Amino acid sequence: MLIKLLFKQVGKVKGLDSDCLDRVNSQFPRYKDLIDIVNEFRKMLLDKNVGMIEQWVHRASGLNIRELTSFINGITRDITAVKNAIK
């Protein structure tokens, strides 16, 4: 159920309420960091806010999550294409 938060907002995940999520976040702060960074990326795409990409990359890099670092490396390798896609 928690993995669904990578794709949906908490209010749209059946069986998950904010109290449950608060308990998970307090026990697993890295999970909260990951969900927050994914939501920031989603918002950047939806808002077409290309000016936030460098800040997002910097913040996401600081999390030191191997899979996320791989994603960031792909973004930075072709940053021009990524910026054009966001626009």
HTML snippet that shows the backbone in 3Dmol.js (N, CA, C, O; Angstrom):
<script src="https://3Dmol.org/build/3Dmol-min.js"></script>
<div id="view" style="width:600px;height:400px;position:relative"></div>
<script>
const pdb = `
ATOM      1  N   MET A   1       0.823  -1.185   0.000  1.00  0.00           N
ATOM      2  CA  MET A   1       0.000   0.000   0.000  1.00  0.00           C
ATOM      3  C   MET A   1       0.876   1.261   0.000  1.00  0.00           C
ATOM      4  O   MET A   1       0.565   2.229  -0.695  1.00  0.00           O
ATOM      5  N   LEU A   2       1.955   1.254   0.767  1.00  0.00           N
ATOM      6  CA  LEU A   2       2.804   2.440   0.858  1.00  0.00           C
ATOM      7  C   LEU A   2       3.521   2.740  -0.456  1.00  0.00           C
ATOM      8  O   LEU A   2       3.789   3.902  -0.760  1.00  0.00           O
ATOM      9  N   ILE A   3       3.828   1.720  -1.227  1.00  0.00           N
ATOM     10  CA  ILE A   3       4.504   1.930  -2.505  1.00  0.00           C
ATOM     11  C   ILE A   3       3.623   2.734  -3.458  1.00  0.00           C
ATOM     12  O   ILE A   3       4.128   3.411  -4.354  1.00  0.00           O
ATOM     13  N   LYS A   4       2.319   2.660  -3.266  1.00  0.00           N
ATOM     14  CA  LYS A   4       1.393   3.409  -4.116  1.00  0.00           C
ATOM     15  C   LYS A   4       1.582   4.912  -3.975  1.00  0.00           C
ATOM     16  O   LYS A   4       1.195   5.669  -4.865  1.00  0.00           O
ATOM     17  N   LEU A   5       2.172   5.353  -2.866  1.00  0.00           N
ATOM     18  CA  LEU A   5       2.401   6.787  -2.672  1.00  0.00           C
ATOM     19  C   LEU A   5       3.438   7.337  -3.646  1.00  0.00           C
ATOM     20  O   LEU A   5       3.553   8.551  -3.817  1.00  0.00           O
ATOM     21  N   LEU A   6       4.190   6.446  -4.282  1.00  0.00           N
ATOM     22  CA  LEU A   6       5.108   6.906  -5.323  1.00  0.00           C
ATOM     23  C   LEU A   6       4.342   7.386  -6.551  1.00  0.00           C
ATOM     24  O   LEU A   6       4.871   8.147  -7.362  1.00  0.00           O
ATOM     25  N   PHE A   7       3.099   6.940  -6.683  1.00  0.00           N
ATOM     26  CA  PHE A   7       2.313   7.244  -7.863  1.00  0.00           C
ATOM     27  C   PHE A   7       1.060   8.059  -7.589  1.00  0.00           C
ATOM     28  O   PHE A   7       0.523   8.709  -8.486  1.00  0.00           O
ATOM     29  N   LYS A   8       0.595   8.021  -6.341  1.00  0.00           N
ATOM     30  CA  LYS A   8      -0.662   8.682  -5.993  1.00  0.00           C
ATOM     31  C   LYS A   8      -0.501   9.491  -4.712  1.00  0.00           C
ATOM     32  O   LYS A   8       0.418   9.263  -3.925  1.00  0.00           O
ATOM     33  N   GLN A   9      -1.406  10.433  -4.521  1.00  0.00           N
ATOM     34  CA  GLN A   9      -1.427  11.189  -3.278  1.00  0.00           C
ATOM     35  C   GLN A   9      -2.089  10.357  -2.192  1.00  0.00           C
ATOM     36  O   GLN A   9      -2.870   9.450  -2.481  1.00  0.00           O
ATOM     37  N   VAL A  10      -1.771  10.671  -0.936  1.00  0.00           N
ATOM     38  CA  VAL A  10      -2.248   9.867   0.193  1.00  0.00           C
ATOM     39  C   VAL A  10      -3.770   9.725   0.200  1.00  0.00           C
ATOM     40  O   VAL A  10      -4.278   8.656   0.538  1.00  0.00           O
ATOM     41  N   GLY A  11      -4.491  10.749  -0.156  1.00  0.00           N
ATOM     42  CA  GLY A  11      -5.947  10.700  -0.153  1.00  0.00           C
ATOM     43  C   GLY A  11      -6.526   9.778  -1.212  1.00  0.00           C
ATOM     44  O   GLY A  11      -7.712   9.449  -1.170  1.00  0.00           O
ATOM     45  N   LYS A  12      -5.699   9.360  -2.158  1.00  0.00           N
ATOM     46  CA  LYS A  12      -6.177   8.508  -3.248  1.00  0.00           C
ATOM     47  C   LYS A  12      -5.728   7.056  -3.105  1.00  0.00           C
ATOM     48  O   LYS A  12      -5.965   6.237  -3.993  1.00  0.00           O
ATOM     49  N   VAL A  13      -5.081   6.744  -1.988  1.00  0.00           N
ATOM     50  CA  VAL A  13      -4.644   5.372  -1.742  1.00  0.00           C
ATOM     51  C   VAL A  13      -5.623   4.728  -0.773  1.00  0.00           C
ATOM     52  O   VAL A  13      -5.713   5.117   0.391  1.00  0.00           O
ATOM     53  N   LYS A  14      -6.353   3.739  -1.271  1.00  0.00           N
ATOM     54  CA  LYS A  14      -7.375   3.067  -0.476  1.00  0.00           C
ATOM     55  C   LYS A  14      -6.744   2.393   0.740  1.00  0.00           C
ATOM     56  O   LYS A  14      -5.747   1.682   0.615  1.00  0.00           O
ATOM     57  N   GLY A  15      -7.326   2.618   1.910  1.00  0.00           N
ATOM     58  CA  GLY A  15      -6.873   1.991   3.134  1.00  0.00           C
ATOM     59  C   GLY A  15      -5.742   2.715   3.842  1.00  0.00           C
ATOM     60  O   GLY A  15      -5.233   2.230   4.852  1.00  0.00           O
ATOM     61  N   LEU A  16      -5.346   3.864   3.330  1.00  0.00           N
ATOM     62  CA  LEU A  16      -4.254   4.622   3.947  1.00  0.00           C
ATOM     63  C   LEU A  16      -4.771   5.994   4.353  1.00  0.00           C
ATOM     64  O   LEU A  16      -5.332   6.724   3.536  1.00  0.00           O
ATOM     65  N   ASP A  17      -4.579   6.333   5.614  1.00  0.00           N
ATOM     66  CA  ASP A  17      -4.985   7.654   6.066  1.00  0.00           C
ATOM     67  C   ASP A  17      -3.755   8.399   6.583  1.00  0.00           C
ATOM     68  O   ASP A  17      -2.676   7.820   6.713  1.00  0.00           O
ATOM     69  N   SER A  18      -3.925   9.653   6.869  1.00  0.00           N
ATOM     70  CA  SER A  18      -2.788  10.485   7.272  1.00  0.00           C
ATOM     71  C   SER A  18      -2.197  10.050   8.614  1.00  0.00           C
ATOM     72  O   SER A  18      -0.991  10.190   8.820  1.00  0.00           O
ATOM     73  N   ASP A  19      -3.014   9.527   9.529  1.00  0.00           N
ATOM     74  CA  ASP A  19      -2.484   9.046  10.814  1.00  0.00           C
ATOM     75  C   ASP A  19      -1.535   7.868  10.610  1.00  0.00           C
ATOM     76  O   ASP A  19      -0.460   7.813  11.206  1.00  0.00           O
ATOM     77  N   CYS A  20      -1.942   6.939   9.771  1.00  0.00           N
ATOM     78  CA  CYS A  20      -1.095   5.781   9.464  1.00  0.00           C
ATOM     79  C   CYS A  20       0.206   6.246   8.812  1.00  0.00           C
ATOM     80  O   CYS A  20       1.288   5.777   9.163  1.00  0.00           O
ATOM     81  N   LEU A  21       0.090   7.159   7.876  1.00  0.00           N
ATOM     82  CA  LEU A  21       1.279   7.670   7.190  1.00  0.00           C
ATOM     83  C   LEU A  21       2.196   8.407   8.156  1.00  0.00           C
ATOM     84  O   LEU A  21       3.417   8.292   8.055  1.00  0.00           O
ATOM     85  N   ASP A  22       1.633   9.152   9.079  1.00  0.00           N
ATOM     86  CA  ASP A  22       2.447   9.843  10.087  1.00  0.00           C
ATOM     87  C   ASP A  22       3.249   8.848  10.924  1.00  0.00           C
ATOM     88  O   ASP A  22       4.415   9.095  11.235  1.00  0.00           O
ATOM     89  N   ARG A  23       2.630   7.727  11.287  1.00  0.00           N
ATOM     90  CA  ARG A  23       3.332   6.699  12.065  1.00  0.00           C
ATOM     91  C   ARG A  23       4.479   6.093  11.254  1.00  0.00           C
ATOM     92  O   ARG A  23       5.581   5.896  11.767  1.00  0.00           O
ATOM     93  N   VAL A  24       4.204   5.805   9.991  1.00  0.00           N
ATOM     94  CA  VAL A  24       5.248   5.252   9.125  1.00  0.00           C
ATOM     95  C   VAL A  24       6.394   6.246   8.980  1.00  0.00           C
ATOM     96  O   VAL A  24       7.563   5.879   9.100  1.00  0.00           O
ATOM     97  N   ASN A  25       6.053   7.507   8.722  1.00  0.00           N
ATOM     98  CA  ASN A  25       7.078   8.536   8.530  1.00  0.00           C
ATOM     99  C   ASN A  25       7.929   8.735   9.772  1.00  0.00           C
ATOM    100  O   ASN A  25       9.127   8.992   9.663  1.00  0.00           O
ATOM    101  N   SER A  26       7.335   8.621  10.939  1.00  0.00           N
ATOM    102  CA  SER A  26       8.123   8.802  12.156  1.00  0.00           C
ATOM    103  C   SER A  26       9.049   7.613  12.394  1.00  0.00           C
ATOM    104  O   SER A  26      10.143   7.781  12.933  1.00  0.00           O
ATOM    105  N   GLN A  27       8.626   6.416  11.998  1.00  0.00           N
ATOM    106  CA  GLN A  27       9.464   5.235  12.166  1.00  0.00           C
ATOM    107  C   GLN A  27      10.510   5.097  11.065  1.00  0.00           C
ATOM    108  O   GLN A  27      11.595   4.560  11.291  1.00  0.00           O
ATOM    109  N   PHE A  28      10.175   5.584   9.877  1.00  0.00           N
ATOM    110  CA  PHE A  28      11.052   5.421   8.713  1.00  0.00           C
ATOM    111  C   PHE A  28      11.232   6.767   8.003  1.00  0.00           C
ATOM    112  O   PHE A  28      10.633   6.988   6.951  1.00  0.00           O
ATOM    113  N   PRO A  29      12.039   7.657   8.556  1.00  0.00           N
ATOM    114  CA  PRO A  29      12.196   8.991   7.967  1.00  0.00           C
ATOM    115  C   PRO A  29      12.769   8.962   6.546  1.00  0.00           C
ATOM    116  O   PRO A  29      12.499   9.872   5.762  1.00  0.00           O
ATOM    117  N   ARG A  30      13.549   7.941   6.201  1.00  0.00           N
ATOM    118  CA  ARG A  30      14.076   7.844   4.829  1.00  0.00           C
ATOM    119  C   ARG A  30      12.942   7.614   3.837  1.00  0.00           C
ATOM    120  O   ARG A  30      13.002   8.093   2.704  1.00  0.00           O
ATOM    121  N   TYR A  31      11.918   6.892   4.250  1.00  0.00           N
ATOM    122  CA  TYR A  31      10.754   6.677   3.399  1.00  0.00           C
ATOM    123  C   TYR A  31      10.084   8.019   3.110  1.00  0.00           C
ATOM    124  O   TYR A  31       9.727   8.307   1.967  1.00  0.00           O
ATOM    125  N   LYS A  32       9.917   8.826   4.135  1.00  0.00           N
ATOM    126  CA  LYS A  32       9.316  10.147   3.956  1.00  0.00           C
ATOM    127  C   LYS A  32      10.159  10.989   3.008  1.00  0.00           C
ATOM    128  O   LYS A  32       9.617  11.669   2.137  1.00  0.00           O
ATOM    129  N   ASP A  33      11.476  10.951   3.167  1.00  0.00           N
ATOM    130  CA  ASP A  33      12.362  11.703   2.271  1.00  0.00           C
ATOM    131  C   ASP A  33      12.161  11.285   0.815  1.00  0.00           C
ATOM    132  O   ASP A  33      12.097  12.129  -0.079  1.00  0.00           O
ATOM    133  N   LEU A  34      12.063   9.988   0.589  1.00  0.00           N
ATOM    134  CA  LEU A  34      11.879   9.478  -0.760  1.00  0.00           C
ATOM    135  C   LEU A  34      10.545   9.911  -1.349  1.00  0.00           C
ATOM    136  O   LEU A  34      10.483  10.372  -2.489  1.00  0.00           O
ATOM    137  N   ILE A  35       9.491   9.765  -0.581  1.00  0.00           N
ATOM    138  CA  ILE A  35       8.164  10.176  -1.064  1.00  0.00           C
ATOM    139  C   ILE A  35       8.145  11.678  -1.342  1.00  0.00           C
ATOM    140  O   ILE A  35       7.586  12.114  -2.348  1.00  0.00           O
ATOM    141  N   ASP A  36       8.747  12.463  -0.466  1.00  0.00           N
ATOM    142  CA  ASP A  36       8.792  13.919  -0.666  1.00  0.00           C
ATOM    143  C   ASP A  36       9.525  14.281  -1.950  1.00  0.00           C
ATOM    144  O   ASP A  36       9.065  15.142  -2.701  1.00  0.00           O
ATOM    145  N   ILE A  37      10.660  13.637  -2.213  1.00  0.00           N
ATOM    146  CA  ILE A  37      11.434  13.984  -3.399  1.00  0.00           C
ATOM    147  C   ILE A  37      10.716  13.548  -4.671  1.00  0.00           C
ATOM    148  O   ILE A  37      10.785  14.236  -5.690  1.00  0.00           O
ATOM    149  N   VAL A  38      10.029  12.415  -4.618  1.00  0.00           N
ATOM    150  CA  VAL A  38       9.236  11.967  -5.772  1.00  0.00           C
ATOM    151  C   VAL A  38       8.101  12.949  -6.027  1.00  0.00           C
ATOM    152  O   VAL A  38       7.828  13.291  -7.178  1.00  0.00           O
ATOM    153  N   ASN A  39       7.441  13.405  -4.973  1.00  0.00           N
ATOM    154  CA  ASN A  39       6.349  14.368  -5.136  1.00  0.00           C
ATOM    155  C   ASN A  39       6.854  15.707  -5.675  1.00  0.00           C
ATOM    156  O   ASN A  39       6.176  16.352  -6.474  1.00  0.00           O
ATOM    157  N   GLU A  40       8.041  16.122  -5.239  1.00  0.00           N
ATOM    158  CA  GLU A  40       8.625  17.359  -5.767  1.00  0.00           C
ATOM    159  C   GLU A  40       8.903  17.224  -7.261  1.00  0.00           C
ATOM    160  O   GLU A  40       8.658  18.155  -8.028  1.00  0.00           O
ATOM    161  N   PHE A  41       9.410  16.072  -7.671  1.00  0.00           N
ATOM    162  CA  PHE A  41       9.684  15.848  -9.090  1.00  0.00           C
ATOM    163  C   PHE A  41       8.382  15.871  -9.893  1.00  0.00           C
ATOM    164  O   PHE A  41       8.305  16.498 -10.949  1.00  0.00           O
ATOM    165  N   ARG A  42       7.366  15.184  -9.382  1.00  0.00           N
ATOM    166  CA  ARG A  42       6.064  15.168 -10.047  1.00  0.00           C
ATOM    167  C   ARG A  42       5.500  16.583 -10.187  1.00  0.00           C
ATOM    168  O   ARG A  42       4.996  16.954 -11.247  1.00  0.00           O
ATOM    169  N   LYS A  43       5.589  17.366  -9.117  1.00  0.00           N
ATOM    170  CA  LYS A  43       5.075  18.748  -9.161  1.00  0.00           C
ATOM    171  C   LYS A  43       5.851  19.580 -10.174  1.00  0.00           C
ATOM    172  O   LYS A  43       5.264  20.370 -10.914  1.00  0.00           O
ATOM    173  N   MET A  44       7.172  19.404 -10.209  1.00  0.00           N
ATOM    174  CA  MET A  44       7.993  20.132 -11.158  1.00  0.00           C
ATOM    175  C   MET A  44       7.548  19.816 -12.586  1.00  0.00           C
ATOM    176  O   MET A  44       7.479  20.716 -13.424  1.00  0.00           O
ATOM    177  N   LEU A  45       7.249  18.561 -12.867  1.00  0.00           N
ATOM    178  CA  LEU A  45       6.790  18.172 -14.197  1.00  0.00           C
ATOM    179  C   LEU A  45       5.413  18.754 -14.505  1.00  0.00           C
ATOM    180  O   LEU A  45       5.189  19.312 -15.580  1.00  0.00           O
ATOM    181  N   LEU A  46       4.498  18.620 -13.555  1.00  0.00           N
ATOM    182  CA  LEU A  46       3.138  19.113 -13.781  1.00  0.00           C
ATOM    183  C   LEU A  46       3.092  20.625 -13.947  1.00  0.00           C
ATOM    184  O   LEU A  46       2.324  21.149 -14.753  1.00  0.00           O
ATOM    185  N   ASP A  47       3.929  21.325 -13.169  1.00  0.00           N
ATOM    186  CA  ASP A  47       3.970  22.791 -13.244  1.00  0.00           C
ATOM    187  C   ASP A  47       4.848  23.292 -14.381  1.00  0.00           C
ATOM    188  O   ASP A  47       4.881  24.487 -14.672  1.00  0.00           O
ATOM    189  N   LYS A  48       5.562  22.365 -15.024  1.00  0.00           N
ATOM    190  CA  LYS A  48       6.502  22.704 -16.095  1.00  0.00           C
ATOM    191  C   LYS A  48       7.524  23.727 -15.614  1.00  0.00           C
ATOM    192  O   LYS A  48       7.858  24.681 -16.316  1.00  0.00           O
ATOM    193  N   ASN A  49       8.007  23.500 -14.400  1.00  0.00           N
ATOM    194  CA  ASN A  49       8.918  24.423 -13.737  1.00  0.00           C
ATOM    195  C   ASN A  49      10.360  23.976 -13.943  1.00  0.00           C
ATOM    196  O   ASN A  49      10.973  23.395 -13.048  1.00  0.00           O
ATOM    197  N   VAL A  50      10.891  24.250 -15.123  1.00  0.00           N
ATOM    198  CA  VAL A  50      12.245  23.827 -15.482  1.00  0.00           C
ATOM    199  C   VAL A  50      13.306  24.483 -14.600  1.00  0.00           C
ATOM    200  O   VAL A  50      14.403  23.943 -14.456  1.00  0.00           O
ATOM    201  N   GLY A  51      13.004  25.610 -14.023  1.00  0.00           N
ATOM    202  CA  GLY A  51      13.956  26.319 -13.168  1.00  0.00           C
ATOM    203  C   GLY A  51      14.260  25.598 -11.866  1.00  0.00           C
ATOM    204  O   GLY A  51      15.209  25.967 -11.174  1.00  0.00           O
ATOM    205  N   MET A  52      13.489  24.591 -11.515  1.00  0.00           N
ATOM    206  CA  MET A  52      13.686  23.861 -10.256  1.00  0.00           C
ATOM    207  C   MET A  52      14.558  22.618 -10.408  1.00  0.00           C
ATOM    208  O   MET A  52      14.897  21.985  -9.408  1.00  0.00           O
ATOM    209  N   ILE A  53      14.931  22.252 -11.649  1.00  0.00           N
ATOM    210  CA  ILE A  53      15.607  20.978 -11.854  1.00  0.00           C
ATOM    211  C   ILE A  53      16.949  20.900 -11.122  1.00  0.00           C
ATOM    212  O   ILE A  53      17.245  19.877 -10.505  1.00  0.00           O
ATOM    213  N   GLU A  54      17.765  21.952 -11.175  1.00  0.00           N
ATOM    214  CA  GLU A  54      19.063  21.906 -10.505  1.00  0.00           C
ATOM    215  C   GLU A  54      18.904  21.781  -8.991  1.00  0.00           C
ATOM    216  O   GLU A  54      19.628  21.022  -8.346  1.00  0.00           O
ATOM    217  N   GLN A  55      17.975  22.514  -8.439  1.00  0.00           N
ATOM    218  CA  GLN A  55      17.718  22.442  -6.998  1.00  0.00           C
ATOM    219  C   GLN A  55      17.220  21.045  -6.626  1.00  0.00           C
ATOM    220  O   GLN A  55      17.625  20.490  -5.604  1.00  0.00           O
ATOM    221  N   TRP A  56      16.346  20.481  -7.454  1.00  0.00           N
ATOM    222  CA  TRP A  56      15.829  19.153  -7.184  1.00  0.00           C
ATOM    223  C   TRP A  56      16.956  18.121  -7.230  1.00  0.00           C
ATOM    224  O   TRP A  56      17.052  17.259  -6.356  1.00  0.00           O
ATOM    225  N   VAL A  57      17.807  18.214  -8.253  1.00  0.00           N
ATOM    226  CA  VAL A  57      18.928  17.281  -8.381  1.00  0.00           C
ATOM    227  C   VAL A  57      19.840  17.374  -7.155  1.00  0.00           C
ATOM    228  O   VAL A  57      20.271  16.352  -6.622  1.00  0.00           O
ATOM    229  N   HIS A  58      20.128  18.579  -6.717  1.00  0.00           N
ATOM    230  CA  HIS A  58      20.989  18.770  -5.556  1.00  0.00           C
ATOM    231  C   HIS A  58      20.358  18.140  -4.306  1.00  0.00           C
ATOM    232  O   HIS A  58      21.025  17.430  -3.552  1.00  0.00           O
ATOM    233  N   ARG A  59      19.084  18.407  -4.104  1.00  0.00           N
ATOM    234  CA  ARG A  59      18.385  17.861  -2.929  1.00  0.00           C
ATOM    235  C   ARG A  59      18.296  16.339  -3.002  1.00  0.00           C
ATOM    236  O   ARG A  59      18.545  15.653  -2.010  1.00  0.00           O
ATOM    237  N   ALA A  60      17.946  15.814  -4.163  1.00  0.00           N
ATOM    238  CA  ALA A  60      17.815  14.367  -4.332  1.00  0.00           C
ATOM    239  C   ALA A  60      19.166  13.674  -4.161  1.00  0.00           C
ATOM    240  O   ALA A  60      19.235  12.587  -3.588  1.00  0.00           O
ATOM    241  N   SER A  61      20.226  14.287  -4.647  1.00  0.00           N
ATOM    242  CA  SER A  61      21.569  13.713  -4.507  1.00  0.00           C
ATOM    243  C   SER A  61      21.962  13.582  -3.045  1.00  0.00           C
ATOM    244  O   SER A  61      22.636  12.628  -2.657  1.00  0.00           O
ATOM    245  N   GLY A  62      21.540  14.536  -2.244  1.00  0.00           N
ATOM    246  CA  GLY A  62      21.867  14.530  -0.828  1.00  0.00           C
ATOM    247  C   GLY A  62      21.244  13.388  -0.050  1.00  0.00           C
ATOM    248  O   GLY A  62      21.661  13.104   1.073  1.00  0.00           O
ATOM    249  N   LEU A  63      20.251  12.728  -0.630  1.00  0.00           N
ATOM    250  CA  LEU A  63      19.603  11.610   0.059  1.00  0.00           C
ATOM    251  C   LEU A  63      20.454  10.338   0.025  1.00  0.00           C
ATOM    252  O   LEU A  63      20.266   9.436   0.842  1.00  0.00           O
ATOM    253  N   ASN A  64      21.390  10.273  -0.926  1.00  0.00           N
ATOM    254  CA  ASN A  64      22.285   9.116  -1.040  1.00  0.00           C
ATOM    255  C   ASN A  64      21.533   7.789  -1.096  1.00  0.00           C
ATOM    256  O   ASN A  64      21.858   6.843  -0.378  1.00  0.00           O
ATOM    257  N   ILE A  65      20.526   7.737  -1.958  1.00  0.00           N
ATOM    258  CA  ILE A  65      19.780   6.510  -2.212  1.00  0.00           C
ATOM    259  C   ILE A  65      20.249   5.990  -3.571  1.00  0.00           C
ATOM    260  O   ILE A  65      20.096   6.665  -4.589  1.00  0.00           O
ATOM    261  N   ARG A  66      20.813   4.798  -3.577  1.00  0.00           N
ATOM    262  CA  ARG A  66      21.467   4.258  -4.776  1.00  0.00           C
ATOM    263  C   ARG A  66      20.586   4.336  -6.024  1.00  0.00           C
ATOM    264  O   ARG A  66      21.037   4.813  -7.066  1.00  0.00           O
ATOM    265  N   GLU A  67      19.357   3.883  -5.935  1.00  0.00           N
ATOM    266  CA  GLU A  67      18.473   3.881  -7.096  1.00  0.00           C
ATOM    267  C   GLU A  67      18.154   5.300  -7.558  1.00  0.00           C
ATOM    268  O   GLU A  67      18.060   5.567  -8.757  1.00  0.00           O
ATOM    269  N   LEU A  68      17.991   6.185  -6.619  1.00  0.00           N
ATOM    270  CA  LEU A  68      17.721   7.578  -6.947  1.00  0.00           C
ATOM    271  C   LEU A  68      18.952   8.226  -7.575  1.00  0.00           C
ATOM    272  O   LEU A  68      18.827   9.038  -8.493  1.00  0.00           O
ATOM    273  N   THR A  69      20.132   7.874  -7.088  1.00  0.00           N
ATOM    274  CA  THR A  69      21.374   8.399  -7.653  1.00  0.00           C
ATOM    275  C   THR A  69      21.521   7.975  -9.105  1.00  0.00           C
ATOM    276  O   THR A  69      21.978   8.758  -9.937  1.00  0.00           O
ATOM    277  N   SER A  70      21.144   6.763  -9.412  1.00  0.00           N
ATOM    278  CA  SER A  70      21.181   6.286 -10.795  1.00  0.00           C
ATOM    279  C   SER A  70      20.250   7.119 -11.677  1.00  0.00           C
ATOM    280  O   SER A  70      20.615   7.491 -12.792  1.00  0.00           O
ATOM    281  N   PHE A  71      19.070   7.404 -11.185  1.00  0.00           N
ATOM    282  CA  PHE A  71      18.100   8.245 -11.909  1.00  0.00           C
ATOM    283  C   PHE A  71      18.670   9.647 -12.116  1.00  0.00           C
ATOM    284  O   PHE A  71      18.560  10.205 -13.208  1.00  0.00           O
ATOM    285  N   ILE A  72      19.269  10.209 -11.091  1.00  0.00           N
ATOM    286  CA  ILE A  72      19.857  11.551 -11.158  1.00  0.00           C
ATOM    287  C   ILE A  72      20.991  11.577 -12.176  1.00  0.00           C
ATOM    288  O   ILE A  72      21.116  12.535 -12.939  1.00  0.00           O
ATOM    289  N   ASN A  73      21.815  10.537 -12.194  1.00  0.00           N
ATOM    290  CA  ASN A  73      22.908  10.471 -13.170  1.00  0.00           C
ATOM    291  C   ASN A  73      22.376  10.513 -14.590  1.00  0.00           C
ATOM    292  O   ASN A  73      22.955  11.172 -15.453  1.00  0.00           O
ATOM    293  N   GLY A  74      21.287   9.818 -14.836  1.00  0.00           N
ATOM    294  CA  GLY A  74      20.659   9.851 -16.154  1.00  0.00           C
ATOM    295  C   GLY A  74      20.154  11.234 -16.510  1.00  0.00           C
ATOM    296  O   GLY A  74      20.299  11.678 -17.649  1.00  0.00           O
ATOM    297  N   ILE A  75      19.569  11.910 -15.553  1.00  0.00           N
ATOM    298  CA  ILE A  75      19.075  13.275 -15.778  1.00  0.00           C
ATOM    299  C   ILE A  75      20.231  14.221 -16.103  1.00  0.00           C
ATOM    300  O   ILE A  75      20.159  14.997 -17.056  1.00  0.00           O
ATOM    301  N   THR A  76      21.285  14.150 -15.311  1.00  0.00           N
ATOM    302  CA  THR A  76      22.389  15.094 -15.499  1.00  0.00           C
ATOM    303  C   THR A  76      23.183  14.812 -16.773  1.00  0.00           C
ATOM    304  O   THR A  76      23.776  15.728 -17.342  1.00  0.00           O
ATOM    305  N   ARG A  77      23.203  13.549 -17.232  1.00  0.00           N
ATOM    306  CA  ARG A  77      23.897  13.231 -18.479  1.00  0.00           C
ATOM    307  C   ARG A  77      23.273  13.950 -19.666  1.00  0.00           C
ATOM    308  O   ARG A  77      23.970  14.332 -20.606  1.00  0.00           O
ATOM    309  N   ASP A  78      21.961  14.132 -19.620  1.00  0.00           N
ATOM    310  CA  ASP A  78      21.278  14.766 -20.743  1.00  0.00           C
ATOM    311  C   ASP A  78      20.327  15.847 -20.234  1.00  0.00           C
ATOM    312  O   ASP A  78      19.134  15.840 -20.536  1.00  0.00           O
ATOM    313  N   ILE A  79      20.881  16.771 -19.461  1.00  0.00           N
ATOM    314  CA  ILE A  79      20.073  17.806 -18.803  1.00  0.00           C
ATOM    315  C   ILE A  79      19.302  18.665 -19.795  1.00  0.00           C
ATOM    316  O   ILE A  79      18.182  19.083 -19.503  1.00  0.00           O
ATOM    317  N   THR A  80      19.871  18.932 -20.949  1.00  0.00           N
ATOM    318  CA  THR A  80      19.179  19.763 -21.945  1.00  0.00           C
ATOM    319  C   THR A  80      17.893  19.093 -22.405  1.00  0.00           C
ATOM    320  O   THR A  80      16.848  19.738 -22.487  1.00  0.00           O
ATOM    321  N   ALA A  81      17.967  17.811 -22.703  1.00  0.00           N
ATOM    322  CA  ALA A  81      16.779  17.074 -23.119  1.00  0.00           C
ATOM    323  C   ALA A  81      15.733  17.016 -22.000  1.00  0.00           C
ATOM    324  O   ALA A  81      14.534  17.127 -22.255  1.00  0.00           O
ATOM    325  N   VAL A  82      16.191  16.844 -20.784  1.00  0.00           N
ATOM    326  CA  VAL A  82      15.277  16.802 -19.631  1.00  0.00           C
ATOM    327  C   VAL A  82      14.567  18.143 -19.478  1.00  0.00           C
ATOM    328  O   VAL A  82      13.354  18.186 -19.275  1.00  0.00           O
ATOM    329  N   LYS A  83      15.310  19.221 -19.574  1.00  0.00           N
ATOM    330  CA  LYS A  83      14.703  20.553 -19.465  1.00  0.00           C
ATOM    331  C   LYS A  83      13.695  20.784 -20.576  1.00  0.00           C
ATOM    332  O   LYS A  83      12.625  21.345 -20.337  1.00  0.00           O
ATOM    333  N   ASN A  84      14.023  20.361 -21.783  1.00  0.00           N
ATOM    334  CA  ASN A  84      13.079  20.512 -22.892  1.00  0.00           C
ATOM    335  C   ASN A  84      11.832  19.677 -22.674  1.00  0.00           C
ATOM    336  O   ASN A  84      10.733  20.108 -23.022  1.00  0.00           O
ATOM    337  N   ALA A  85      11.982  18.487 -22.102  1.00  0.00           N
ATOM    338  CA  ALA A  85      10.832  17.635 -21.817  1.00  0.00           C
ATOM    339  C   ALA A  85       9.929  18.261 -20.753  1.00  0.00           C
ATOM    340  O   ALA A  85       8.705  18.161 -20.835  1.00  0.00           O
ATOM    341  N   ILE A  86      10.532  18.901 -19.764  1.00  0.00           N
ATOM    342  CA  ILE A  86       9.742  19.541 -18.706  1.00  0.00           C
ATOM    343  C   ILE A  86       8.931  20.707 -19.264  1.00  0.00           C
ATOM    344  O   ILE A  86       7.783  20.929 -18.878  1.00  0.00           O
ATOM    345  N   LYS A  87       9.553  21.446 -20.180  1.00  0.00           N
ATOM    346  CA  LYS A  87       8.843  22.591 -20.798  1.00  0.00           C
ATOM    347  C   LYS A  87       7.651  22.103 -21.558  1.00  0.00           C
ATOM    348  O   LYS A  87       6.925  22.904 -22.147  1.00  0.00           O
TER     349      LYS A  87
END
`;
const viewer = $3Dmol.createViewer("view");
viewer.addModel(pdb, "pdb");
viewer.setStyle({}, {cartoon: {color: "spectrum"}});
viewer.zoomTo();
viewer.render();
</script>
